[in-house]
């Protein structure tokens, strides 16, 4: 059991014996009254989402989740295939379970696949990935006195803002949690 104020995005919790994934968690402290946690949770059995509010002193049961190191292999027809690094067993995951993380997947990238009672729930990406720049604007030297960011399309379909010196074909490091540019590799 955890305190309601410890609920974070991505956690798995149980309410009335049903597992839920936390999609959003916000701690709200009104000027009058007690603080509470406003959460959006998705039922893992039905896929339906709902809003729920916990008081600060409420206790919530955290669901037991297994995480297995796996390697992404390929995708076909909105199914992503991962290989267990110990048993070499291939596990398919639906694109819906992968979500926005699909933009950062490249063949042979190592991820952690989350399982609840033997059923895959989703993946945890490494903090940083290296992606190739496919499209961006040309760099115009001395075009401005200040450093400006410009949009770039990366492999996998991710869009982010990059410094002006980054060109098409460059490899850049991207933070998978925020989707932001970190550095050129």
OpenMM code with the backbone's topology and positions (N, CA, C; nanometers):
from openmm import Vec3, app, unit

residues = "UNK UNK UNK UNK UNK UNK UNK UNK UNK UNK UNK UNK UNK UNK UNK UNK UNK UNK UNK UNK UNK UNK UNK UNK UNK UNK UNK UNK UNK UNK UNK UNK UNK UNK UNK UNK UNK UNK UNK UNK UNK UNK UNK UNK UNK UNK UNK UNK UNK UNK UNK UNK UNK UNK UNK UNK UNK UNK UNK UNK UNK UNK UNK UNK UNK UNK UNK UNK UNK UNK UNK UNK UNK UNK UNK UNK UNK UNK UNK UNK UNK UNK UNK UNK UNK UNK UNK UNK UNK UNK UNK UNK UNK UNK UNK UNK UNK UNK UNK UNK UNK UNK UNK UNK UNK UNK UNK UNK UNK UNK UNK UNK UNK UNK UNK UNK UNK UNK UNK UNK UNK UNK UNK UNK UNK UNK UNK UNK UNK UNK UNK UNK UNK UNK UNK UNK UNK UNK UNK UNK UNK UNK UNK UNK UNK UNK UNK UNK UNK UNK UNK UNK UNK UNK UNK UNK UNK UNK UNK UNK UNK UNK UNK UNK UNK UNK UNK UNK UNK UNK UNK UNK UNK UNK UNK UNK UNK UNK UNK UNK UNK UNK UNK UNK UNK".split()
positions = [
    Vec3(0.0841, -0.1184, 0.0000),
    Vec3(0.0000, 0.0000, 0.0000),
    Vec3(0.0884, 0.1244, 0.0000),
    Vec3(0.0512, 0.2203, -0.0827),
    Vec3(0.1242, 0.3465, -0.0890),
    Vec3(0.0295, 0.4612, -0.0561),
    Vec3(0.0860, 0.5724, -0.0163),
    Vec3(0.0087, 0.6924, 0.0083),
    Vec3(-0.0389, 0.7485, -0.1250),
    Vec3(-0.1551, 0.8082, -0.1291),
    Vec3(-0.2093, 0.8618, -0.2543),
    Vec3(-0.1192, 0.9694, -0.3141),
    Vec3(-0.0450, 1.0415, -0.2304),
    Vec3(0.0434, 1.1466, -0.2818),
    Vec3(0.1650, 1.0898, -0.3535),
    Vec3(0.1889, 0.9586, -0.3442),
    Vec3(0.3016, 0.8943, -0.4117),
    Vec3(0.2641, 0.8415, -0.5500),
    Vec3(0.1398, 0.8572, -0.5905),
    Vec3(0.0954, 0.8097, -0.7218),
    Vec3(0.1605, 0.8946, -0.8301),
    Vec3(0.2172, 0.8283, -0.9306),
    Vec3(0.2837, 0.8958, -1.0415),
    Vec3(0.2336, 0.8385, -1.1736),
    Vec3(0.2529, 0.9155, -1.2786),
    Vec3(0.2152, 0.8731, -1.4134),
    Vec3(0.2900, 0.7439, -1.4487),
    Vec3(0.2179, 0.6469, -1.5066),
    Vec3(0.2782, 0.5213, -1.5477),
    Vec3(0.2706, 0.4110, -1.4432),
    Vec3(0.2354, 0.4443, -1.3195),
    Vec3(0.2253, 0.3433, -1.2135),
    Vec3(0.1042, 0.2539, -1.2379),
    Vec3(0.1112, 0.1346, -1.1816),
    Vec3(-0.0020, 0.0433, -1.1864),
    Vec3(-0.0579, 0.0309, -1.0453),
    Vec3(-0.1885, 0.0540, -1.0333),
    Vec3(-0.2537, 0.0461, -0.9034),
    Vec3(-0.3740, -0.0458, -0.9140),
    Vec3(-0.4234, -0.0919, -0.7981),
    Vec3(-0.5430, -0.1753, -0.7933),
    Vec3(-0.6499, -0.1020, -0.7142),
    Vec3(-0.7696, -0.0961, -0.7707),
    Vec3(-0.8864, -0.0433, -0.7012),
    Vec3(-0.9936, -0.1507, -0.7062),
    Vec3(-1.0407, -0.1931, -0.5917),
    Vec3(-1.1420, -0.2991, -0.5823),
    Vec3(-1.0982, -0.4258, -0.6557),
    Vec3(-0.9683, -0.4564, -0.6507),
    Vec3(-0.9147, -0.5771, -0.7123),
    Vec3(-0.8940, -0.5686, -0.8624),
    Vec3(-0.9209, -0.4528, -0.9235),
    Vec3(-0.9055, -0.4358, -1.0683),
    Vec3(-0.7807, -0.3527, -1.0944),
    Vec3(-0.6923, -0.3986, -1.1851),
    Vec3(-0.5688, -0.3229, -1.2133),
    Vec3(-0.5947, -0.2038, -1.3055),
    Vec3(-0.5299, -0.0919, -1.2741),
    Vec3(-0.5381, 0.0311, -1.3528),
    Vec3(-0.3983, 0.0854, -1.3757),
    Vec3(-0.3773, 0.1501, -1.4895),
    Vec3(-0.2533, 0.2226, -1.5147),
    Vec3(-0.2860, 0.3706, -1.5003),
    Vec3(-0.1969, 0.4443, -1.4347),
    Vec3(-0.2177, 0.5869, -1.4123),
    Vec3(-0.1702, 0.6627, -1.5363),
    Vec3(-0.2618, 0.7310, -1.6030),
    Vec3(-0.2294, 0.8072, -1.7225),
    Vec3(-0.1843, 0.9487, -1.6882),
    Vec3(-0.2405, 1.0039, -1.5806),
    Vec3(-0.2061, 1.1391, -1.5389),
    Vec3(-0.2337, 1.1510, -1.3898),
    Vec3(-0.1441, 1.2164, -1.3171),
    Vec3(-0.1620, 1.2365, -1.1733),
    Vec3(-0.1216, 1.3790, -1.1384),
    Vec3(-0.2129, 1.4523, -1.0748),
    Vec3(-0.1877, 1.5905, -1.0384),
    Vec3(-0.2214, 1.6108, -0.8913),
    Vec3(-0.1260, 1.6664, -0.8175),
    Vec3(-0.1491, 1.6984, -0.6763),
    Vec3(-0.2080, 1.8382, -0.6700),
    Vec3(-0.3277, 1.8502, -0.6130),
    Vec3(-0.3976, 1.9788, -0.6094),
    Vec3(-0.4141, 2.0224, -0.4649),
    Vec3(-0.3723, 2.1461, -0.4388),
    Vec3(-0.3863, 2.2043, -0.3056),
    Vec3(-0.4749, 2.3284, -0.3179),
    Vec3(-0.6035, 2.3134, -0.2889),
    Vec3(-0.6920, 2.4292, -0.2992),
    Vec3(-0.6668, 2.5283, -0.1847),
    Vec3(-0.7085, 2.6517, -0.2031),
    Vec3(-0.6918, 2.7520, -0.0987),
    Vec3(-0.7750, 2.7202, 0.0235),
    Vec3(-0.8872, 2.6549, 0.0022),
    Vec3(-0.9755, 2.6185, 0.1125),
    Vec3(-0.9979, 2.4680, 0.1062),
    Vec3(-0.9804, 2.4004, 0.2139),
    Vec3(-1.0016, 2.2568, 0.2162),
    Vec3(-0.8700, 2.1806, 0.2125),
    Vec3(-0.8815, 2.0501, 0.1973),
    Vec3(-0.7644, 1.9622, 0.2012),
    Vec3(-0.7105, 1.9335, 0.0613),
    Vec3(-0.5819, 1.9013, 0.0565),
    Vec3(-0.5177, 1.8652, -0.0699),
    Vec3(-0.5671, 1.7283, -0.1160),
    Vec3(-0.5605, 1.7048, -0.2462),
    Vec3(-0.6018, 1.5766, -0.3020),
    Vec3(-0.5236, 1.5468, -0.4296),
    Vec3(-0.5298, 1.4225, -0.4734),
    Vec3(-0.4670, 1.3785, -0.5983),
    Vec3(-0.5779, 1.3568, -0.7012),
    Vec3(-0.5693, 1.4273, -0.8126),
    Vec3(-0.6627, 1.4093, -0.9235),
    Vec3(-0.5923, 1.3220, -1.0266),
    Vec3(-0.6479, 1.2067, -1.0570),
    Vec3(-0.5827, 1.1105, -1.1463),
    Vec3(-0.6750, 1.0685, -1.2603),
    Vec3(-0.6145, 1.0403, -1.3737),
    Vec3(-0.6836, 0.9763, -1.4851),
    Vec3(-0.6242, 0.8365, -1.4934),
    Vec3(-0.7097, 0.7355, -1.4821),
    Vec3(-0.6621, 0.5971, -1.4815),
    Vec3(-0.7341, 0.5168, -1.5894),
    Vec3(-0.6646, 0.4125, -1.6414),
    Vec3(-0.7235, 0.3253, -1.7436),
    Vec3(-0.7321, 0.1840, -1.6891),
    Vec3(-0.8487, 0.1257, -1.7005),
    Vec3(-0.8723, -0.0121, -1.6601),
    Vec3(-0.7966, -0.1041, -1.7557),
    Vec3(-0.7110, -0.1913, -1.7026),
    Vec3(-0.6308, -0.2784, -1.7882),
    Vec3(-0.7099, -0.3951, -1.8451),
    Vec3(-0.8252, -0.4240, -1.7880),
    Vec3(-0.9063, -0.5341, -1.8385),
    Vec3(-1.0013, -0.4891, -1.9486),
    Vec3(-1.0607, -0.3699, -1.9332),
    Vec3(-1.1576, -0.3231, -2.0322),
    Vec3(-1.1018, -0.2162, -2.1248),
    Vec3(-0.9950, -0.1459, -2.0821),
    Vec3(-0.9360, -0.0396, -2.1622),
    Vec3(-1.0050, 0.0952, -2.1452),
    Vec3(-1.1057, 0.1026, -2.0590),
    Vec3(-1.1789, 0.2273, -2.0378),
    Vec3(-1.1065, 0.3163, -1.9375),
    Vec3(-1.1079, 0.4476, -1.9642),
    Vec3(-1.0425, 0.5442, -1.8754),
    Vec3(-1.1471, 0.6163, -1.7914),
    Vec3(-1.1023, 0.6635, -1.6742),
    Vec3(-1.1905, 0.7417, -1.5895),
    Vec3(-1.1083, 0.8327, -1.4994),
    Vec3(-1.1736, 0.9374, -1.4503),
    Vec3(-1.1120, 1.0280, -1.3542),
    Vec3(-1.1429, 0.9775, -1.2142),
    Vec3(-1.0452, 0.9907, -1.1265),
    Vec3(-1.0655, 0.9521, -0.9877),
    Vec3(-0.9903, 1.0505, -0.8997),
    Vec3(-1.0429, 1.0737, -0.7811),
    Vec3(-0.9833, 1.1684, -0.6879),
    Vec3(-0.9539, 1.0954, -0.5567),
    Vec3(-0.8301, 1.1117, -0.5088),
    Vec3(-0.7891, 1.0524, -0.3818),
    Vec3(-0.7567, 1.1632, -0.2836),
    Vec3(-0.7995, 1.1477, -0.1583),
    Vec3(-0.7575, 1.2412, -0.0545),
    Vec3(-0.6114, 1.2135, -0.0213),
    Vec3(-0.5431, 1.3113, 0.0321),
    Vec3(-0.4001, 1.2976, 0.0620),
    Vec3(-0.3699, 1.1830, 0.1570),
    Vec3(-0.4611, 1.1544, 0.2486),
    Vec3(-0.4348, 1.0478, 0.3468),
    Vec3(-0.4882, 0.9115, 0.3031),
    Vec3(-0.5457, 0.9004, 0.1831),
    Vec3(-0.5923, 0.7706, 0.1319),
    Vec3(-0.4732, 0.6799, 0.1028),
    Vec3(-0.4948, 0.5487, 0.1165),
    Vec3(-0.3930, 0.4494, 0.0838),
    Vec3(-0.4410, 0.3717, -0.0387),
    Vec3(-0.3477, 0.3455, -0.1318),
    Vec3(-0.3796, 0.2783, -0.2578),
    Vec3(-0.2884, 0.1571, -0.2723),
    Vec3(-0.3458, 0.0477, -0.3225),
    Vec3(-0.2668, -0.0738, -0.3436),
    Vec3(-0.1941, -0.0648, -0.4776),
    Vec3(-0.0634, -0.0856, -0.4732),
    Vec3(0.0164, -0.0843, -0.5957),
    Vec3(0.0157, -0.2248, -0.6550),
    Vec3(-0.0099, -0.2352, -0.7863),
    Vec3(-0.0152, -0.3655, -0.8522),
    Vec3(0.1258, -0.4196, -0.8735),
    Vec3(0.1405, -0.5502, -0.8620),
    Vec3(0.2699, -0.6158, -0.8817),
    Vec3(0.2956, -0.6322, -1.0309),
    Vec3(0.4060, -0.5761, -1.0763),
    Vec3(0.4404, -0.5780, -1.2179),
    Vec3(0.5792, -0.6384, -1.2356),
    Vec3(0.5917, -0.7253, -1.3342),
    Vec3(0.7217, -0.7806, -1.3696),
    Vec3(0.7759, -0.7032, -1.4882),
    Vec3(0.9058, -0.6740, -1.4850),
    Vec3(0.9711, -0.6066, -1.5973),
    Vec3(1.0795, -0.6981, -1.6513),
    Vec3(1.0772, -0.7215, -1.7822),
    Vec3(1.1710, -0.8118, -1.8469),
    Vec3(1.2490, -0.7345, -1.9527),
    Vec3(1.3827, -0.7476, -1.9504),
    Vec3(1.4661, -0.6847, -2.0529),
    Vec3(1.4453, -0.7572, -2.1853),
    Vec3(1.4126, -0.6798, -2.2880),
    Vec3(1.3888, -0.7363, -2.4203),
    Vec3(1.4492, -0.6464, -2.5260),
    Vec3(1.4588, -0.7016, -2.6466),
    Vec3(1.5135, -0.6275, -2.7597),
    Vec3(1.4055, -0.6139, -2.8652),
    Vec3(1.3863, -0.4903, -2.9139),
    Vec3(1.2890, -0.4664, -3.0204),
    Vec3(1.3457, -0.5208, -3.1507),
    Vec3(1.2635, -0.5952, -3.2255),
    Vec3(1.3098, -0.6557, -3.3496),
    Vec3(1.2515, -0.5833, -3.4722),
    Vec3(1.1188, -0.5830, -3.4848),
    Vec3(1.0545, -0.5209, -3.6005),
    Vec3(0.9059, -0.5026, -3.5724),
    Vec3(0.8368, -0.4335, -3.6656),
    Vec3(0.6913, -0.4246, -3.6558),
    Vec3(0.6301, -0.4574, -3.7908),
    Vec3(0.5088, -0.5097, -3.7843),
    Vec3(0.4338, -0.5437, -3.9048),
    Vec3(0.2858, -0.5366, -3.8709),
    Vec3(0.2096, -0.4644, -3.9514),
    Vec3(0.0647, -0.4525, -3.9334),
    Vec3(0.0273, -0.4063, -3.7926),
    Vec3(0.0930, -0.3009, -3.7449),
    Vec3(0.0678, -0.2434, -3.6125),
    Vec3(0.0923, -0.3396, -3.4966),
    Vec3(0.1743, -0.4389, -3.5199),
    Vec3(0.2176, -0.5302, -3.4140),
    Vec3(0.3690, -0.5155, -3.4023),
    Vec3(0.4172, -0.4908, -3.2803),
    Vec3(0.5606, -0.4734, -3.2540),
    Vec3(0.6121, -0.6002, -3.1877),
    Vec3(0.7245, -0.6509, -3.2392),
    Vec3(0.7798, -0.7768, -3.1898),
    Vec3(0.9056, -0.7513, -3.1073),
    Vec3(0.9090, -0.8117, -2.9891),
    Vec3(1.0211, -0.7997, -2.8967),
    Vec3(1.0728, -0.9391, -2.8643),
    Vec3(1.2056, -0.9487, -2.8436),
    Vec3(1.2670, -1.0780, -2.8141),
    Vec3(1.3228, -1.0771, -2.6723),
    Vec3(1.2862, -1.1794, -2.5961),
    Vec3(1.3398, -1.1979, -2.4620),
    Vec3(1.4883, -1.2306, -2.4751),
    Vec3(1.5740, -1.1600, -2.4034),
    Vec3(1.7188, -1.1769, -2.4164),
    Vec3(1.7706, -1.3057, -2.3535),
    Vec3(1.6910, -1.3693, -2.2688),
    Vec3(1.7343, -1.4936, -2.2053),
    Vec3(1.6817, -1.6169, -2.2775),
    Vec3(1.5517, -1.6179, -2.3092),
    Vec3(1.4913, -1.7358, -2.3709),
    Vec3(1.4802, -1.7253, -2.5233),
    Vec3(1.5069, -1.6068, -2.5801),
    Vec3(1.4950, -1.5794, -2.7235),
    Vec3(1.3521, -1.5960, -2.7757),
    Vec3(1.2554, -1.5946, -2.6849),
    Vec3(1.1151, -1.6021, -2.7221),
    Vec3(1.0696, -1.4657, -2.7743),
    Vec3(0.9908, -1.4664, -2.8821),
    Vec3(0.9405, -1.3413, -2.9388),
    Vec3(0.8002, -1.3136, -2.8866),
    Vec3(0.7779, -1.1884, -2.8470),
    Vec3(0.6497, -1.1486, -2.7906),
    Vec3(0.5929, -1.0342, -2.8744),
    Vec3(0.4691, -1.0498, -2.9257),
    Vec3(0.4067, -0.9406, -3.0016),
    Vec3(0.3316, -0.8459, -2.9076),
    Vec3(0.3424, -0.7153, -2.9338),
    Vec3(0.2664, -0.6147, -2.8601),
    Vec3(0.1921, -0.5288, -2.9599),
    Vec3(0.0673, -0.5029, -2.9310),
    Vec3(-0.0165, -0.4189, -3.0161),
    Vec3(0.0321, -0.2744, -3.0104),
    Vec3(0.0160, -0.2011, -3.1199),
    Vec3(0.0592, -0.0615, -3.1277),
    Vec3(-0.0073, 0.0243, -3.0211),
    Vec3(-0.1283, -0.0124, -2.9795),
    Vec3(-0.1999, 0.0612, -2.8757),
    Vec3(-0.1261, 0.0549, -2.7423),
    Vec3(-0.0617, -0.0590, -2.7128),
    Vec3(0.0144, -0.0724, -2.5888),
    Vec3(0.1442, 0.0069, -2.5932),
    Vec3(0.2006, 0.0219, -2.7110),
    Vec3(0.3269, 0.0940, -2.7265),
    Vec3(0.3027, 0.2446, -2.7192),
    Vec3(0.1972, 0.2914, -2.7845),
    Vec3(0.1614, 0.4333, -2.7810),
    Vec3(0.2652, 0.5219, -2.8480),
    Vec3(0.2923, 0.6382, -2.7866),
    Vec3(0.3863, 0.7365, -2.8409),
    Vec3(0.5312, 0.6870, -2.8379),
    Vec3(0.5587, 0.5839, -2.7612),
    Vec3(0.6948, 0.5301, -2.7530),
    Vec3(0.7424, 0.4727, -2.8855),
    Vec3(0.6493, 0.4400, -2.9750),
    Vec3(0.6841, 0.3812, -3.1043),
    Vec3(0.7752, 0.4720, -3.1860),
    Vec3(0.7651, 0.6034, -3.1666),
    Vec3(0.8486, 0.6979, -3.2413),
    Vec3(0.9972, 0.6824, -3.2085),
    Vec3(1.0275, 0.6273, -3.0941),
    Vec3(1.1665, 0.6154, -3.0510),
    Vec3(1.2240, 0.4751, -3.0736),
    Vec3(1.1421, 0.3810, -3.1205),
    Vec3(1.1885, 0.2437, -3.1393),
    Vec3(1.2697, 0.2295, -3.2671),
    Vec3(1.3825, 0.1606, -3.2542),
    Vec3(1.4677, 0.1253, -3.3669),
    Vec3(1.5059, -0.0212, -3.3496),
    Vec3(1.5305, -0.0920, -3.4582),
    Vec3(1.5708, -0.2318, -3.4436),
    Vec3(1.6918, -0.2459, -3.3506),
    Vec3(1.6877, -0.3483, -3.2672),
    Vec3(1.7925, -0.3857, -3.1732),
    Vec3(1.8038, -0.2946, -3.0507),
    Vec3(1.7078, -0.2037, -3.0301),
    Vec3(1.7103, -0.1214, -2.9088),
    Vec3(1.6590, -0.2068, -2.7922),
    Vec3(1.7241, -0.1922, -2.6783),
    Vec3(1.6832, -0.2686, -2.5607),
    Vec3(1.5857, -0.1872, -2.4773),
    Vec3(1.4743, -0.2525, -2.4433),
    Vec3(1.3697, -0.1899, -2.3636),
    Vec3(1.3309, -0.2854, -2.2513),
    Vec3(1.2481, -0.2371, -2.1609),
    Vec3(1.1923, -0.3219, -2.0555),
    Vec3(1.0436, -0.3368, -2.0848),
    Vec3(0.9984, -0.4590, -2.0962),
    Vec3(0.8571, -0.4860, -2.1206),
    Vec3(0.7918, -0.5170, -1.9869),
    Vec3(0.6787, -0.4489, -1.9609),
    Vec3(0.6079, -0.4660, -1.8346),
    Vec3(0.4994, -0.5717, -1.8503),
    Vec3(0.4942, -0.6649, -1.7535),
    Vec3(0.3948, -0.7716, -1.7540),
    Vec3(0.3142, -0.7665, -1.6248),
    Vec3(0.1840, -0.7883, -1.6379),
    Vec3(0.0962, -0.8022, -1.5214),
    Vec3(0.0255, -0.9352, -1.5358),
    Vec3(0.0514, -1.0257, -1.4422),
    Vec3(-0.0049, -1.1612, -1.4432),
    Vec3(0.0200, -1.2305, -1.5772),
    Vec3(0.1427, -1.2158, -1.6303),
    Vec3(0.1829, -1.2818, -1.7538),
    Vec3(0.1385, -1.2133, -1.8813),
    Vec3(0.0632, -1.1028, -1.8707),
    Vec3(0.0133, -1.0320, -1.9885),
    Vec3(0.0943, -0.9042, -2.0081),
    Vec3(0.1494, -0.8819, -2.1306),
    Vec3(0.2277, -0.7598, -2.1531),
    Vec3(0.1394, -0.6352, -2.1491),
    Vec3(0.1907, -0.5306, -2.0839),
    Vec3(0.1150, -0.4061, -2.0685),
    Vec3(0.1727, -0.2909, -2.1484),
    Vec3(0.3016, -0.2918, -2.1697),
    Vec3(0.3669, -0.1806, -2.2377),
    Vec3(0.5169, -0.1900, -2.2207),
    Vec3(0.5871, -0.0836, -2.2604),
    Vec3(0.7326, -0.0847, -2.2554),
    Vec3(0.7858, 0.0364, -2.1795),
    Vec3(0.9084, 0.0230, -2.1329),
    Vec3(0.9818, 0.1332, -2.0726),
    Vec3(1.1064, 0.1524, -2.1577),
    Vec3(1.1173, 0.2703, -2.2182),
    Vec3(1.2312, 0.3018, -2.3048),
    Vec3(1.3524, 0.3418, -2.2214),
    Vec3(1.4733, 0.3301, -2.2809),
    Vec3(1.5894, 0.3883, -2.2129),
    Vec3(1.5707, 0.5400, -2.2068),
    Vec3(1.6403, 0.6068, -2.1156),
    Vec3(1.6219, 0.7516, -2.0975),
    Vec3(1.6576, 0.8293, -2.2237),
    Vec3(1.7608, 0.7849, -2.2956),
    Vec3(1.8042, 0.8548, -2.4173),
    Vec3(1.8142, 0.7573, -2.5334),
    Vec3(1.7809, 0.8061, -2.6539),
    Vec3(1.8020, 0.7293, -2.7761),
    Vec3(1.8713, 0.8197, -2.8775),
    Vec3(1.9423, 0.7569, -2.9716),
    Vec3(2.0100, 0.8309, -3.0781),
    Vec3(1.9298, 0.8105, -3.2063),
    Vec3(1.8871, 0.9235, -3.2660),
    Vec3(1.8066, 0.9194, -3.3871),
    Vec3(1.8707, 1.0046, -3.4963),
    Vec3(1.8435, 0.9687, -3.6210),
    Vec3(1.8982, 1.0406, -3.7358),
    Vec3(1.7997, 1.1491, -3.7798),
    Vec3(1.8521, 1.2660, -3.8155),
    Vec3(1.7697, 1.3771, -3.8640),
    Vec3(1.7371, 1.3509, -4.0109),
    Vec3(1.6068, 1.3452, -4.0432),
    Vec3(1.5632, 1.3217, -4.1810),
    Vec3(1.5339, 1.4512, -4.2547),
    Vec3(1.4743, 1.5485, -4.1855),
    Vec3(1.4403, 1.6765, -4.2470),
    Vec3(1.4624, 1.7889, -4.1471),
    Vec3(1.5175, 1.8995, -4.1934),
    Vec3(1.5280, 2.0219, -4.1148),
    Vec3(1.5612, 2.1364, -4.2086),
    Vec3(1.5488, 2.2574, -4.1600),
    Vec3(1.5797, 2.3743, -4.2416),
    Vec3(1.7306, 2.3904, -4.2532),
    Vec3(1.7744, 2.4552, -4.3593),
    Vec3(1.9170, 2.4807, -4.3799),
    Vec3(1.9668, 2.5837, -4.2786),
    Vec3(2.0941, 2.5747, -4.2442),
    Vec3(2.1562, 2.6666, -4.1488),
    Vec3(2.2057, 2.7901, -4.2229),
    Vec3(2.1618, 2.9069, -4.1793),
    Vec3(2.2063, 3.0326, -4.2395),
    Vec3(2.2953, 3.1014, -4.1368),
    Vec3(2.4236, 3.1080, -4.1670),
    Vec3(2.5201, 3.1641, -4.0730),
    Vec3(2.4928, 3.3130, -4.0507),
    Vec3(2.5031, 3.3553, -3.9260),
    Vec3(2.4849, 3.4947, -3.8856),
    Vec3(2.3472, 3.5501, -3.9226),
    Vec3(2.2467, 3.4635, -3.9274),
    Vec3(2.1127, 3.5094, -3.9629),
    Vec3(2.0466, 3.5825, -3.8468),
    Vec3(2.0919, 3.5572, -3.7266),
    Vec3(2.0336, 3.6213, -3.6096),
    Vec3(2.1380, 3.6345, -3.5005),
    Vec3(2.1166, 3.7260, -3.4127),
    Vec3(2.2124, 3.7474, -3.3034),
    Vec3(2.1921, 3.6468, -3.1912),
    Vec3(2.0742, 3.5875, -3.1833),
    Vec3(2.0441, 3.4915, -3.0771),
    Vec3(2.0365, 3.3508, -3.1343),
    Vec3(2.0648, 3.2548, -3.0482),
    Vec3(2.0532, 3.1155, -3.0896),
    Vec3(1.9049, 3.0811, -3.0992),
    Vec3(1.8617, 3.0413, -3.2159),
    Vec3(1.7223, 3.0048, -3.2399),
    Vec3(1.7147, 2.8537, -3.2596),
    Vec3(1.6034, 2.7948, -3.2210),
    Vec3(1.5814, 2.6528, -3.2450),
    Vec3(1.5004, 2.6392, -3.3737),
    Vec3(1.5156, 2.5254, -3.4405),
    Vec3(1.4402, 2.5014, -3.5631),
    Vec3(1.3788, 2.3621, -3.5556),
    Vec3(1.2683, 2.3396, -3.6263),
    Vec3(1.2048, 2.2076, -3.6208),
    Vec3(1.2840, 2.1053, -3.7025),
    Vec3(1.2788, 1.9804, -3.6560),
    Vec3(1.3450, 1.8711, -3.7278),
    Vec3(1.2581, 1.7466, -3.7211),
    Vec3(1.2546, 1.6724, -3.8308),
    Vec3(1.1853, 1.5439, -3.8364),
    Vec3(1.2916, 1.4360, -3.8214),
    Vec3(1.2720, 1.3468, -3.7254),
    Vec3(1.3686, 1.2405, -3.6982),
    Vec3(1.3140, 1.1071, -3.7468),
    Vec3(1.4045, 1.0101, -3.7617),
    Vec3(1.3587, 0.8774, -3.8023),
    Vec3(1.2629, 0.8251, -3.6960),
    Vec3(1.1626, 0.7519, -3.7397),
    Vec3(1.0583, 0.7067, -3.6492),
    Vec3(0.9397, 0.8015, -3.6480),
    Vec3(0.9567, 0.9221, -3.7078),
    Vec3(0.8470, 1.0167, -3.7172),
    Vec3(0.8393, 1.1178, -3.6041),
    Vec3(0.9381, 1.1202, -3.5161),
    Vec3(0.9366, 1.2161, -3.4049),
    Vec3(0.9805, 1.3540, -3.4530),
    Vec3(0.9099, 1.4575, -3.4091),
    Vec3(0.9450, 1.5964, -3.4386),
    Vec3(0.9951, 1.6620, -3.3112),
    Vec3(1.1046, 1.7381, -3.3213),
    Vec3(1.1547, 1.8127, -3.2059),
    Vec3(1.2285, 1.9367, -3.2534),
    Vec3(1.2573, 2.0246, -3.1620),
    Vec3(1.3313, 2.1473, -3.1904),
    Vec3(1.4801, 2.1200, -3.1709),
    Vec3(1.5620, 2.1624, -3.2668),
    Vec3(1.7070, 2.1409, -3.2606),
    Vec3(1.7789, 2.2741, -3.2824),
    Vec3(1.9044, 2.2844, -3.2388),
    Vec3(1.9817, 2.4063, -3.2646),
    Vec3(2.0085, 2.4234, -3.4139),
    Vec3(2.0444, 2.5444, -3.4563),
    Vec3(2.0615, 2.5723, -3.5997),
    Vec3(2.1760, 2.4959, -3.6666),
    Vec3(2.2759, 2.4511, -3.5909),
    Vec3(2.3892, 2.3811, -3.6521),
    Vec3(2.3602, 2.2355, -3.6874),
    Vec3(2.2475, 2.1814, -3.6440),
    Vec3(2.2109, 2.0427, -3.6751),
    Vec3(2.1599, 2.0371, -3.8182),
    Vec3(2.2128, 1.9414, -3.8960),
    Vec3(2.1771, 1.9296, -4.0374),
    Vec3(2.1181, 1.7923, -4.0675),
    Vec3(2.0619, 1.7784, -4.1865),
    Vec3(2.0062, 1.6508, -4.2309),
    Vec3(2.1181, 1.5465, -4.2323),
    Vec3(2.0888, 1.4292, -4.1774),
    Vec3(2.1874, 1.3216, -4.1720),
    Vec3(2.2614, 1.3136, -4.0391),
    Vec3(2.2565, 1.4180, -3.9574),
    Vec3(2.3224, 1.4158, -3.8259),
    Vec3(2.2507, 1.3194, -3.7322),
    Vec3(2.3273, 1.2625, -3.6410),
    Vec3(2.2705, 1.1798, -3.5345),
    Vec3(2.2613, 1.2660, -3.4097),
    Vec3(2.1433, 1.2640, -3.3465),
    Vec3(2.1258, 1.3422, -3.2249),
    Vec3(2.0701, 1.2546, -3.1130),
    Vec3(2.1024, 1.2925, -2.9904),
    Vec3(2.0520, 1.2228, -2.8727),
    Vec3(1.9243, 1.2932, -2.8286),
    Vec3(1.8186, 1.2136, -2.8036),
    Vec3(1.6882, 1.2669, -2.7656),
    Vec3(1.6460, 1.2048, -2.6329),
    Vec3(1.5902, 1.2856, -2.5441),
    Vec3(1.5356, 1.2385, -2.4173),
    Vec3(1.3989, 1.1768, -2.4459),
    Vec3(1.3802, 1.0484, -2.4125),
    Vec3(1.2547, 0.9799, -2.4444),
    Vec3(1.1399, 1.0215, -2.3536),
    Vec3(1.1705, 1.0767, -2.2366),
    Vec3(1.0640, 1.1187, -2.1448),
    Vec3(1.0018, 1.2498, -2.1890),
    Vec3(1.0852, 1.3432, -2.2381),
    Vec3(1.0354, 1.4748, -2.2773),
    Vec3(1.0253, 1.4907, -2.4286),
    Vec3(1.0996, 1.4087, -2.5044),
    Vec3(1.1029, 1.4209, -2.6490),
    Vec3(1.1917, 1.5331, -2.6985),
    Vec3(1.2746, 1.5895, -2.6092),
    Vec3(1.3560, 1.7052, -2.6437),
    Vec3(1.4974, 1.6665, -2.6861),
    Vec3(1.5565, 1.7519, -2.7694),
    Vec3(1.6954, 1.7395, -2.8129),
    Vec3(1.7883, 1.7513, -2.6917),
    Vec3(1.8934, 1.6653, -2.6874),
    Vec3(1.9925, 1.6723, -2.5801),
    Vec3(2.1263, 1.7190, -2.6347),
    Vec3(2.1781, 1.6466, -2.7364),
    Vec3(2.3057, 1.6838, -2.7948),
    Vec3(2.3230, 1.6151, -2.9293),
    Vec3(2.4213, 1.6658, -3.0060),
    Vec3(2.4554, 1.6010, -3.1334),
    Vec3(2.5609, 1.4947, -3.1029),
    Vec3(2.5473, 1.3818, -3.1692),
    Vec3(2.6403, 1.2696, -3.1437),
    Vec3(2.7448, 1.2649, -3.2521),
] * unit.nanometer
topology = app.Topology()
chain = topology.addChain("A")
for resn in residues:
    res = topology.addResidue(resn, chain)
    for name in ("N", "CA", "C"):
        topology.addAtom(name, app.Element.getBySymbol(name[0]), res)
